[in-house]
Each structure stands twice: as C-alpha cells, then as structure tokens.
Amino acid sequence: MIIDAHQHFWHFHTETHAWINDSMLAIRKDFLPDNLAPLLQDNGIDGCIAVQADQSKAETRFLVDLALKYPWIKAVIGWVDLKAPDLETQLFGWKHQPIIKGFRHILQSEEPAYMLSSAFLNGIASLQKFGFCYEILIYPKHLPAALILVKQFPEMKFVIDHLAKPNIKNQQITNWQENIMLMGLQKNVYCKVSGMVTEADWKGWRSTDFDIYLTIVKDAFGMDRLMYGSDWPVCLVATNYKQQLTIYEQFFSDCTDSEKANLFGNNAKRFYQI
C-alpha cells in the first residue's frame, strides 16, 4: 500500500484560514476528497493521511466525517486544545473514532517555550495515556525545545512534519542539521519528507535544491522512520502533485525496494497503525 502521509482538506474561509495570504492565491479555495482522488489514482497512491489545518473541534469532526465517507482516507490527525481542563474527557470521546490516530497544534506560530509549559506537557501525557501520537509542526528555531519535549516521553510516538521546515530558499543548513540529527537519535520520533517546495523558491526551485536536506534526514532517521507526504494542496503554490512526488522518487531511486516501500507506505502504516 502506497500512502501519502500528509495532506489537507478544507472549505476555505478567510477567518479560519488566515495563514493563506494573498501570495497563495492558488489555494484560496475549497479542497475536498473529490479533488484529491484523481491525483492519487493517477500517481498509483492507495490512500492518504488527512491532517488538520484549522485549530478547531469543528475541523476535526469535518475530517472524521470525510474519512468515514471515503475509505482511502486511512487516518486523521486532528486538533485538540492540550491545555483544556476537560482534555481527557475530549480524548475519551475521540477514542471512539478509531480513524483519529493523533493530534497536532500549529507550534510554528508559537514561541519555542510554549511546548515546554507544564500545561502543554500535561496534555502530551494525556495523549500518551489514550494511545494517540503527536505531530510536531515547527521551524528550525523550535528544534531544541522539541528535543527536550520528546525526550520526556520516550514511549510516545512523535513525527516531525516537513523536516522542521528548513530554509531551503536561502540554503540554510548548519543549525538545522545539528538539531535534526539530534532529533533523529530519538527512536520514538519519525520525520515526514514533505512540504519542501514551499520552503524553497516557489518560482525558481530546482530538484537539486533538496538533495542536501534529504541526505541529512536520511542519515538522521534511516529509511525505517521517514514517511512521504505531499502536503497537498499547500504544495500547489510552488508546483503540482506529480512534480513534488517526482522529487522524492528521483532522490530515493537508488534505495532498495524494501527501503522505498517503507518510505512510501509501510512506515506510515506502522506509525499510524492502519
């Protein structure tokens, strides 16, 4: 089974998707399963993981409802307020929807210290208690705090989204490399090779721009803890579905069949238990 481990659906509203600014006109509209299905089919992909983009209970319910309707949506990563006083009650409710495998907060919009507050850490502990994973959406400046976070929960499954968004456009590597290598030493942490084109020059990127970053995360995490994700439809501001997939197919073409099977599906199946 080939899995796209990171994509989004939404009904676009300027209020709930304020991060989609005027420079992103290509995605200032609705994106729903009927838009994605032919792209998956054309590229030989069997299923996907739907990930939150709006921090609301309503969006989590929206994604669950879509997954129940479209069986090729294999899992949902929703949003929940980890600092809510009734968090465990909410998690108990979501546990009755086995399509939900975990949660995410848009940590890239917070200061690094946010994820080390006692309330946040208590929330992560509750996720672990209920068997949920956690997706870490951050920039390189957040990596030291994220490393402290994951070390406190060695039995919990984490995944770093989009390689922690290195500044590919300006080819910044050093600080990101040092910290992502340290993160890779944590065996409970996976990494998604996704979201790279939007960190590059949207109009002028070349496939070779990504080679050094992919080499580093391959060395850091190995082929057993990397997962391919398209980041569709966000990727459309810089490229189309096929072109972003081709970046990864070409870079990993020299890997063994087993390694490629892990990257493009088996690791996601194992991580999300699908």
C-alpha positions as CSV (number, residue, x, y, z in Angstrom):
1,M,0.0,0.0,0.0
2,I,1.4,3.4,-1.0
3,I,0.4,6.2,1.3
4,D,0.5,10.0,1.1
5,A,1.1,10.6,4.8
6,H,0.4,14.3,4.8
7,Q,-2.3,16.3,3.1
8,H,-5.3,18.6,3.9
9,F,-8.9,19.2,3.1
10,W,-10.8,22.4,3.8
11,H,-13.7,24.7,3.0
12,F,-11.8,27.9,2.6
13,H,-12.7,30.9,4.8
14,T,-10.6,33.9,5.4
15,E,-11.3,33.8,9.1
16,T,-10.3,30.1,9.7
17,H,-7.5,30.0,7.1
18,A,-6.0,33.4,7.7
19,W,-2.5,31.9,7.1
20,I,-3.4,31.5,3.4
21,N,-2.5,35.1,2.3
22,D,-2.6,36.9,-1.0
23,S,0.6,35.3,-2.1
24,M,-1.1,31.9,-2.0
25,L,-4.0,32.6,-4.5
26,A,-3.7,29.1,-5.9
27,I,-5.0,27.6,-2.6
28,R,-7.6,30.3,-1.6
29,K,-10.5,27.9,-2.4
30,D,-12.0,24.7,-1.3
31,F,-10.1,21.4,-1.5
32,L,-12.0,18.2,-0.9
33,P,-11.6,14.5,-1.4
34,D,-13.1,14.6,-4.9
35,N,-10.2,17.0,-5.9
36,L,-7.5,14.7,-4.5
37,A,-8.9,11.3,-5.6
38,P,-7.8,11.5,-9.3
39,L,-4.4,12.7,-8.3
40,L,-3.8,9.7,-6.0
41,Q,-5.2,7.4,-8.7
42,D,-3.0,8.9,-11.5
43,N,0.1,8.5,-9.3
44,G,-0.6,5.0,-8.0
45,I,-1.2,6.0,-4.5
46,D,-3.7,3.9,-2.4
47,G,-4.5,6.2,0.5
48,C,-3.7,9.3,2.5
49,I,-3.5,10.8,6.0
50,A,-5.7,13.9,6.5
51,V,-4.0,16.4,8.7
52,Q,-5.6,19.4,10.5
53,A,-5.1,22.9,9.1
54,D,-7.6,24.8,11.2
55,Q,-7.3,24.7,15.0
56,S,-10.9,23.8,15.9
57,K,-13.0,21.0,17.1
58,A,-15.3,21.6,14.1
59,E,-12.5,20.8,11.6
60,T,-11.5,17.6,13.4
61,R,-15.1,16.5,13.1
62,F,-15.2,17.5,9.4
63,L,-12.1,15.4,8.7
64,V,-13.5,12.4,10.6
65,D,-16.7,12.7,8.6
66,L,-14.8,12.7,5.3
67,A,-12.7,9.7,6.4
68,L,-15.9,7.8,7.2
69,K,-17.2,8.5,3.7
70,Y,-14.0,7.9,1.7
71,P,-12.2,4.7,2.8
72,W,-9.0,5.7,1.1
73,I,-8.5,8.4,3.8
74,K,-6.7,6.0,6.1
75,A,-6.2,8.2,9.2
76,V,-6.9,11.6,10.6
77,I,-4.7,13.9,12.6
78,G,-7.0,16.4,14.3
79,W,-6.6,19.3,16.7
80,V,-7.4,19.5,20.4
81,D,-6.6,22.1,23.0
82,L,-3.9,20.3,25.0
83,K,-4.3,22.9,27.8
84,A,-8.1,22.4,28.1
85,P,-9.3,21.4,31.6
86,D,-11.6,18.8,30.1
87,L,-8.9,17.4,27.7
88,E,-9.2,13.8,28.9
89,T,-13.0,13.9,28.5
90,Q,-12.5,15.1,24.9
91,L,-9.9,12.4,24.3
92,F,-12.2,9.7,25.7
93,G,-14.8,10.8,23.1
94,W,-12.3,10.9,20.2
95,K,-11.1,7.4,21.2
96,H,-14.4,6.1,20.0
97,Q,-13.4,7.3,16.5
98,P,-10.5,4.9,15.7
99,I,-9.8,6.8,12.4
100,I,-8.3,9.5,14.6
101,K,-4.7,8.5,15.3
102,G,-3.3,11.7,16.8
103,F,-3.3,15.4,17.1
104,R,-1.4,18.5,16.1
105,H,-1.0,22.1,17.2
106,I,0.5,24.7,14.9
107,L,3.6,25.1,17.0
108,Q,5.4,27.0,14.3
109,S,3.2,30.0,15.3
110,E,4.2,29.8,19.0
111,E,7.3,30.6,20.8
112,P,9.5,27.5,21.5
113,A,8.8,27.7,25.2
114,Y,5.1,27.1,24.5
115,M,5.7,23.3,24.1
116,L,7.6,23.1,27.4
117,S,4.9,24.7,29.6
118,S,3.5,22.4,32.3
119,A,0.0,22.6,30.8
120,F,1.2,21.6,27.4
121,L,3.4,18.7,28.8
122,N,0.4,17.5,30.8
123,G,-1.6,17.5,27.6
124,I,1.0,15.4,25.9
125,A,1.0,13.0,28.8
126,S,-2.8,12.6,28.3
127,L,-2.3,11.9,24.7
128,Q,0.1,9.1,25.6
129,K,-2.3,7.8,28.1
130,F,-5.0,7.4,25.4
131,G,-2.6,6.0,22.9
132,F,-2.5,8.9,20.5
133,C,0.5,10.1,18.5
134,Y,1.6,13.8,18.2
135,E,2.7,15.6,15.1
136,I,5.3,18.4,15.6
137,L,4.9,21.3,13.2
138,I,7.8,23.7,13.8
139,Y,10.6,25.8,12.3
140,P,14.3,25.1,12.9
141,K,14.4,27.5,15.9
142,H,11.9,25.3,17.7
143,L,14.0,22.1,17.4
144,P,16.0,22.4,20.7
145,A,12.7,22.8,22.7
146,A,11.1,19.9,20.6
147,L,14.1,17.7,21.5
148,I,13.5,18.4,25.2
149,L,9.8,17.6,24.7
150,V,10.3,14.2,23.0
151,K,12.9,13.1,25.5
152,Q,10.4,13.4,28.3
153,F,8.1,10.9,26.5
154,P,10.3,8.2,25.2
155,E,7.4,5.7,24.9
156,M,5.2,8.0,22.8
157,K,5.2,8.3,19.0
158,F,6.1,11.7,17.5
159,V,6.6,12.8,14.0
160,I,8.3,15.9,12.7
161,D,6.3,17.5,9.9
162,H,8.1,18.8,6.8
163,L,11.7,18.2,8.1
164,A,11.0,21.0,10.6
165,K,10.8,23.4,7.7
166,P,14.5,24.3,6.9
167,N,15.1,27.5,5.0
168,I,15.7,25.9,1.6
169,K,15.2,29.1,-0.3
170,N,18.4,30.5,1.3
171,Q,20.1,27.2,1.6
172,Q,20.5,27.5,5.4
173,I,21.7,24.2,6.8
174,T,24.1,24.3,9.8
175,N,21.9,24.9,12.8
176,W,19.0,22.9,11.4
177,Q,21.3,20.0,10.6
178,E,22.8,19.8,14.0
179,N,19.4,19.7,15.7
180,I,17.7,17.4,13.3
181,M,20.5,14.9,13.7
182,L,20.0,15.0,17.5
183,M,16.2,14.5,16.9
184,G,16.9,11.5,14.7
185,L,18.7,9.8,17.7
186,Q,15.3,9.6,19.4
187,K,13.9,6.3,18.3
188,N,10.3,7.3,19.0
189,V,10.5,10.1,16.5
190,Y,9.7,9.8,12.8
191,C,10.1,12.5,10.1
192,K,7.9,13.4,7.1
193,V,9.7,14.2,3.9
194,S,7.1,16.7,2.8
195,G,6.4,20.4,2.5
196,M,9.8,21.1,0.9
197,V,8.8,23.0,-2.2
198,T,7.1,25.7,-0.1
199,E,10.3,26.3,1.8
200,A,12.2,26.8,-1.4
201,D,11.9,29.5,-4.1
202,W,8.4,29.0,-5.2
203,K,9.0,30.1,-8.8
204,G,12.6,29.1,-9.2
205,W,13.3,25.9,-7.3
206,R,15.3,23.0,-8.8
207,S,15.2,19.4,-7.7
208,T,18.8,19.5,-6.7
209,D,17.9,22.2,-4.1
210,F,16.5,19.5,-1.9
211,D,19.3,16.9,-2.1
212,I,21.4,18.0,0.9
213,Y,18.3,18.2,3.2
214,L,17.1,14.8,2.1
215,T,20.5,13.3,2.6
216,I,20.7,14.7,6.1
217,V,17.3,13.4,7.2
218,K,18.0,10.0,5.6
219,D,21.2,9.8,7.7
220,A,19.4,11.1,10.8
221,F,16.3,8.9,10.8
222,G,17.1,6.0,8.4
223,M,14.7,4.6,6.0
224,D,12.6,3.0,8.7
225,R,11.4,6.3,10.2
226,L,10.8,8.5,7.1
227,M,7.4,9.0,5.6
228,Y,6.5,10.6,2.3
229,G,3.8,13.3,2.3
230,S,2.6,15.6,-0.5
231,D,1.4,18.5,1.7
232,W,-1.3,18.9,-0.9
233,P,-2.9,21.3,-1.6
234,V,-0.3,23.7,0.1
235,C,2.3,22.4,-2.4
236,L,0.3,23.9,-5.2
237,V,1.7,27.4,-4.5
238,A,5.0,26.1,-5.9
239,T,4.3,23.0,-8.0
240,N,1.8,20.4,-8.9
241,Y,1.2,17.0,-7.3
242,K,3.2,15.0,-9.7
243,Q,6.3,17.2,-9.6
244,Q,6.5,17.2,-5.9
245,L,6.3,13.4,-5.8
246,T,8.9,13.2,-8.5
247,I,11.4,15.0,-6.3
248,Y,11.3,12.1,-3.8
249,E,11.0,9.3,-6.3
250,Q,14.2,10.5,-8.0
251,F,16.2,11.2,-4.9
252,F,15.4,7.8,-3.3
253,S,15.6,5.9,-6.6
254,D,18.9,4.2,-5.6
255,C,17.4,2.8,-2.4
256,T,16.4,-0.9,-2.2
257,D,12.8,-1.9,-3.0
258,S,12.3,-2.5,0.7
259,E,13.5,0.9,1.7
260,K,11.3,2.6,-0.9
261,A,8.3,0.6,0.3
262,N,9.0,1.8,3.8
263,L,9.2,5.4,2.8
264,F,6.1,5.4,0.6
265,G,3.8,3.4,2.8
266,N,5.0,0.8,5.2
267,N,6.4,3.3,7.8
268,A,3.1,5.2,7.7
269,K,1.1,2.0,8.1
270,R,3.2,1.1,11.1
271,F,3.2,4.6,12.7
272,Y,-0.5,5.2,12.3
273,Q,-1.5,1.5,12.9
274,I,-3.5,1.3,9.7
